[in-house]
């Protein structure tokens, strides 16, 4: 079904590409797509296009890749050109999903229906850059997607639509990302159809209580601090899959831990980081409270392997001790949902 609503889309990673595909498949006109410039990636540092760019080219959609949209920033000429392009492109609404560039008020004011952001959390919990990772890391049991009318703040605009998604005990950031991407795609299509039908969406201000911030992840966080409780470390392992990949350092060698579970370990005299058991169930490592059983590991240059296969090629013994690590970032101050 063809729609009369014209949608400019701005986004970069696969989460955004899933939404763009749903919008286009639903029949909405997409006169322009914005995505971040190509970047060098991989071992060869070859130029890499974003998933949104790849989809836009495949669908033969007009594409722009400005390095900035802020005329007072580092790229004033490119930003001015991008603003001129936005103003010259007839459209009704702008949809933004994980774009990665700040949108100044000059951009927010262009579209008649404003800018709608697809955010991967139930706002106001987990505003910011890494809401999926932080929800798992904090041990949350539920998250979701919020459609938000964008303002100049950091994910502070009023909410338009929300849908909750359960976080399963086995979910990693990778699996939860895919669930939320599909949820966001369905939600934005429903929102755009309602906007086209009625000319407005119900606006609900975000509550002032329950605000948390999902700060961007760093590679330094991946080093596990064995002084932390086992259940906290188990959440970090899931949250850091696929990036930045939790790891422990044993005799100078970083070993990635892709899957793990907390297990009881009695005795306060256990040194955190000490290997307590190596068996068919996994590699059990003492923590600040109880122990973490690593069930899937990877050595440098190797593959992700189940613990039994891993220790067959990389022998581990009881009593060896991982470096303690410095990743002592606490869980969210607010209770888990």
N, C-alpha and C positions, 0 to 999 in steps of 0.2 A: 504494500500500500504506500503510495507516494504521499509525502507530507509537504505542507507549505511552509513549515517552520525551517528556517535556515540557521545552521549551527556551525560556528567556528570552533574548532577543537584544538586544545593545547595540551600536550602530554609527551612523555618520553619513553618509559620502560614498558614491559609487557603488560603490567596492570592497566596502563592507559590504552595500549593497543587493543586489549580485549573490549574496552568500552567503546573505542572508536569503531571497531568492527560491528558491534551491536547497533550503534547509532546509524551507521550507513546501511546495514542490513535491514533496519526497521523502516527505511525509506526517507529518512531525513536528509535534506540537502546539506552537504558539507562543502561550502565554497572555499574554505581555506583551513589548512592544518599547520599548526606551529609545533616545532619540536626543537630540542637542543642541537647545536652543531655536532657534526661527526667528531669522534674522539679516537685517539690511539688506544688500542687495547690488545691484550694478549701478549704472549712472549715476544712476538715479532713487532709489537707496537704498531700494527697496521690500523689504518683508519677504519672505524667501525660505525655503521649507521644504527640509529635507535630502532627498536621494534615498531614505533609509531611511524617513522620515516619509511621503513620497508613496507608497511601496510598501505600508507598513503600512495606510494609509488605503484604498488600492485593494483590499487583501486583507481589510479590515475586522478588523484586529488591534488589540487594546487597546494604547494608546500613552501614554507619559509622556515629558516633556521637562524633567527637573530641571536647573537651572543648575549644580548641584554634587551630589556624593554624600558630601562631607566635612562632618560635623557641626561640626567645629572650624574651618570655613572662612568664606567671605564670606556664604554663604547657609545658615546652620545650620537654620532652620525648614524650608526646601525640601528640604534633604538629609535631615532626620529624617523628613519625609513620604515621601520616595522610599524610604528604608530600610524604613519601615513597610509600604509597598506591596510591596516585594520579599518581605518576610517573610510577607505575607498572600497572596501569589500562589503557589499550589502549582506546583512545578517540580522538575526533577531536576538540571538543569545550566544554566549560563549561558554563552552564546557571545558573545565580544566581538571586534569587528573595526573598527579605526580609529574608535573611539568619540570620542576626544578629551577625555575626562574621566578623572581619576585615580580608581581604585577602591581605597578604603581596605580594610583587613583586615576590617572589619565587613561589607563587601559580599562579599569573597572567601569568607567563612565561611558564607554563607547556603545556597547550593545544595549538596545532598548530594554531587554529583560535582564541585563546585567550578566554577571559571571557566576556560574554554578560549579562548585568544586565537588569532586567525588573523593571523599576522605575515608581511609580504611580504618575507622574506629567509630565507636559510639561516643561522639563528642558530648561533653567537653573532656572526656578521658582520652589521653594520648593525642593531644595536639602535637604537631611537629613532623619531623622528617622520617621517623622509623616506628610508626604505630604498630605494625605487625610484629616486629621483633620484640618491642618492649612489652606488649601484651603477654606474649609467651614467657618472656624472661620474668615478668612479675608474678607468674602463676595464675593469671586471669583464666576464668572458665568460660567466659563469653566475651565476644567483641562484635564487630559488625561494620556496616558502612553507613556514613551520613552524607546526604546531599546538603551542601551548605551554600548560602548566598554569600559570595566573597566580599570582604571589606579589606581595609588596609592592614588589619592586624594579622597575627599568625594563627590561622584557623579559628578566628574568634567570631566570624559572621553568624547570622541567625540560621537555624536548621530548617530544612525544607521537608526532607523525608529521611527515615532511618529504617534499617533492617538488621536485626541481631543474627549473629552466627556463633554457634557453639564452638569452643576450642576443645578438641578431643585430647585425651592424655598423650596420644601418640603424634599429635600434630607438630610439625616443624614449621619454621617460617616459610619454607617452600610449599608445603601442602596447604597451609592456611592462606598464603598469598593467592593460590589458585581459586580457593573457595571464595575469597573476598573479591577477587577480580570478576568472577562470574556474578556474584551478588551485586557488585557495583554496576556492571553492565546492564543487568536487568532493571535495577533501580533507576538508572538515568534514563533508560528508554521509557519507563513508566512515568517518570517525572516530566519528560519532554512531551509525552502524549497528553498529560494532564494540562500542561502549560499551553499547548496548542488548543486544547478543547475549551478551556475556561479563561485563558489569558492571565492566570496567576497561580501561584502555589502558596499553601498555608505557611506562614512564617512564624517560627517559634524561637525566641531568643535563647541562647545557651545559658544554662544556670551558672551562677557564680561559684557554686560549690561543686566539688568533684573534679576540679581541673588537674590534669597531670600533663607533663611534657615528654614527648618521645624524642629524646636527643639522638642525633645522627650517630651511627655506630662507628667505632674506630677499630683498626686491626689490633691495637693494644689490648682491647677488651677480651680478645680470644684466648689469652693465656689464663688458664683456670687457676684460681687461688684456692688451694686445697684446705685452707683454714675455714672456708665458708661451709655451711651445712650442705649435706648431700642433696637434699631436695632443691636447694637453690642452684647448685651446680647442674643438676639434671635439667632444670628449666633453661639454663644458659646453653647447654648443649643443643637443645631443641631450637632455641631462639637463634643461635648462630649457624644454623644449617639452612641455606647453603653458604652464607657469608656472615661473618669472617672465618668460620670454622673453628670451633673450640679445640684447644690443644693443651697437652701437658708436655713439659720438657724433661726427658729422662736421659741422664748422662750426656747432656748437651744436644740430644736429638729431639726435635719437636715431633710429637706423635699426635695426629689429629684424632679426636674422639667424635664420631658421628652419631652414635646412639649410646645411651646409658640410662640406668635406672638407680634410684636410691635404694639401699638395703640397710637393714639394721646391723650395727656393729657395736657391741658393748665394750666399755673400757675407755676411760678418759686419758689413759697413758699412751694411746696410739698416736704416733707422729703423723700429722696430716701429709698426705702425698705418698705414704708407704703402701706398697702392694701387699695386700693381705691374702689374696688367693688368685691362682691362675688355673682355671678349669674349663669344662665344656660350657658353663653358664656365662663365662666372661672373665674380665680382669677386674678384681675388686680392689678399690683404692680407698684408704682411710681419709676422712674429711674432718672438718672441725666438729661436725656432729654426724655420727654414723658413717656410712661408706657409699661410694659410687661404684656401681658395676658397669664397666664399659663393655658393650656388646658388639660394637663395630668400630674399627680403628683403621688408620692409614699411616704408613711411614712415608718419608720424603721420597718422591718419585714413584711411589707404589699406588695400588688401587685401594679403594674402600673394601675392607674385608670383614666378614664375621670374625669374632674374637678367636674362635678355634682355628680358622685358617690363618689369621694374622700371626698368632704365636708359633705356628708351625714354621713360618719363615723368619720370624723376628722373636726369638725366645725371650721370655720375661720370667723372672723368678720372684718368689716371695721374699720380701725384705728390701727389694730395690725401692728407691724413693724418688718421686718426681720433685722437681723444683717447686717451691711453694707458689710462686707467681704473685703478681701484684694487683690482679683484677678484683678489687674489693668493693665494686659498685653495689650499693644496697638495692633491695627491691623498692618498688614505689612506696611512698610514704602512706598512700591511701590503701585501704583494704582491697584485696582482689575482688573482682566481680564474680 
